Amino acid sequence: MPATYHVRGDVVEMSLIGDCPPDEVIQTFQEALANSATPSTFGLLLDVRKSTSLATRATADIIRVAEHLGPHKDRVNRCAVFATENVHFGLSRLGAVYSETAGVMTSVFRDHDEAIAWLRAGARD
């Protein structure tokens, strides 16, 4: 499955693998929200390192996925994107602007541990 998630304590880690259409990203996020193991509030880590489609995704699709967090801002206290490739990092920063506009503080990281630490710091804010 191109989009997967795992609940790890107070963090939901979503991974985009291969060709992952925007609707699938949104559907996987909705599944995570509905999972009884997902905390009432959590940090969201979006791992895009293995995505083969993000680099060619239309800007409108990136914005639509980012803005989808807005209605769930009471549950998602922060969103971190884990991106190591320059193109993924840049496009993720674009998405971060739109998710922040929708009300979810978002940042992009090249290091997994830094992303997790930032998410967990947000849980205490």
Helices and strands as residue ranges (DSSP letters): E 3-8, E 11-16, H 22-34, E 42-47, G 54-56, H 59-67, G 70-72, E 76-82, H 86-101, E 106-109, H 112-123
